[in-house]
């Protein structure tokens, strides 16, 4: 099917549209554009090969089968290229007992102090007196969005 208004085949428009969606996926990965892009490219190639995808029944059946196959293939491919490792997560609750270093003075009244533990910075307050920058501290507990520390002597 050739679109006389623009002088290009509908199949080529589908292929170009699919390629553009793949470019979107490359620059903003997240899996959402890959399946429709693959379906558009496959349907475009089928259209260029002479398969009548504009027929409501034939086109619908071919479109559904293509979409299911493309989704399955894409999920399989993403499974192969991603790592099997679980992402590392650190919560403030898992920090109790860890030792770190004060970066910005920590006191017992505010959470404006900063402590670095395992190369991550946390808002902190002390169990009592102010602890100056550079001192080693141990995490006693966590409260809300910050940790509570005491100086290591």
C-alpha positions in Angstrom: 0.0 0.0 0.0 1.6 3.3 -1.2 0.4 6.5 0.3 0.2 8.9 -2.7 0.1 12.0 -0.6 3.6 11.5 0.6 4.9 9.0 -2.0 6.1 6.4 0.5 4.9 2.9 1.3 3.0 2.3 4.6 5.5 -0.5 5.3 8.4 2.0 5.2 6.5 4.3 7.5 6.1 1.5 10.0 9.8 0.6 9.8 10.9 4.2 10.3 8.4 4.7 13.2 9.7 1.5 14.8 13.3 2.6 14.4 12.5 6.0 16.0 10.9 4.2 18.9 14.1 2.1 19.3 16.1 5.3 19.4 13.8 6.5 22.1 14.5 3.3 24.0 18.2 3.7 23.6 18.2 7.2 25.1 15.6 6.5 27.8 15.8 2.8 28.6 12.9 1.2 30.4 11.6 -1.6 28.1 8.4 0.3 27.2 9.2 1.3 23.6 10.9 -1.9 22.6 7.9 -4.1 22.0 5.9 -1.6 20.0 9.0 -0.7 18.0 9.7 -4.4 17.2 6.0 -4.9 16.2 6.1 -1.9 13.9 9.3 -3.0 12.2 8.0 -6.6 11.7 4.6 -5.4 10.4 6.4 -3.0 8.1 8.6 -5.7 6.7 5.5 -8.0 6.2 3.7 -5.1 4.4 6.7 -4.6 2.1 6.7 -8.4 1.4 3.1 -8.2 0.2 1.2 -9.4 3.2 -2.0 -7.5 3.5 -1.9 -6.2 7.1 -4.5 -3.6 6.3 -7.2 -6.3 6.1 -9.1 -6.1 9.4 -9.1 -9.8 10.1 -5.8 -10.8 8.6 -4.0 -7.7 9.9 -5.5 -8.1 13.3 -4.5 -11.7 13.6 -1.0 -11.0 12.2 -0.7 -8.0 14.5 -1.6 -9.9 17.7 0.7 -12.8 16.9 3.5 -10.4 16.1 2.9 -8.5 19.3 2.9 -11.6 21.4 6.1 -13.0 19.7 7.8 -9.6 20.0 7.0 -9.2 23.6 8.2 -12.7 24.4 11.4 -12.2 22.5 12.1 -8.8 24.0 11.5 -10.1 27.6 13.8 -13.0 26.9 16.5 -10.7 25.4 16.3 -8.3 28.4 16.7 -11.3 30.7 19.8 -12.4 28.9 21.5 -8.9 28.9 20.7 -8.0 32.6 22.8 -9.2 35.5 21.6 -11.9 37.8 22.8 -9.9 40.8 20.2 -8.4 43.1 20.7 -4.6 43.5 22.4 -3.7 46.7 20.2 -1.8 49.1 21.1 -0.1 52.3 18.5 1.2 54.7 19.1 3.2 57.7 17.8 0.3 59.8 20.7 -2.0 58.6 23.3 0.5 59.8 23.1 -0.2 63.6 26.6 -1.0 64.9 28.5 0.3 61.8 31.3 2.7 62.3 31.6 5.9 60.2 33.2 9.4 60.2 31.5 12.7 60.9 31.7 15.0 57.9 29.6 17.9 59.3 29.4 18.3 63.1 26.7 16.2 64.7 24.8 17.3 67.8 21.9 16.0 69.8 19.3 18.6 68.9 19.2 18.7 65.1 19.6 16.3 62.2 21.8 18.8 60.3 24.9 16.7 61.0 26.3 14.4 58.3 28.1 11.1 58.8 29.8 9.0 56.1 29.3 5.2 56.4 30.5 2.9 53.7 31.0 5.8 51.4 27.4 6.9 51.8 26.4 10.1 53.6 23.6 10.1 56.2 21.8 12.8 58.2 22.6 12.2 61.8 22.3 13.4 65.4 24.2 12.4 68.4 23.1 10.7 71.6 24.3 13.7 73.6 27.1 16.1 73.2 28.2 17.6 69.9 30.7 15.5 67.8 33.1 17.5 65.6 33.9 16.8 62.0 36.6 14.1 61.5 35.7 12.0 64.6 34.7 8.3 64.3 31.2 7.4 65.3 29.1 4.3 65.8 25.5 4.0 64.7 23.3 3.4 67.8 19.9 3.4 66.0 17.8 5.1 63.4 14.8 7.4 63.8 12.7 8.7 61.0 15.0 9.7 58.1 18.2 9.9 60.1 20.6 7.9 62.2 21.6 8.4 65.8 25.3 8.1 66.5 27.8 8.1 69.5 31.5 8.9 69.4 33.9 6.0 69.3 36.6 6.5 71.9 
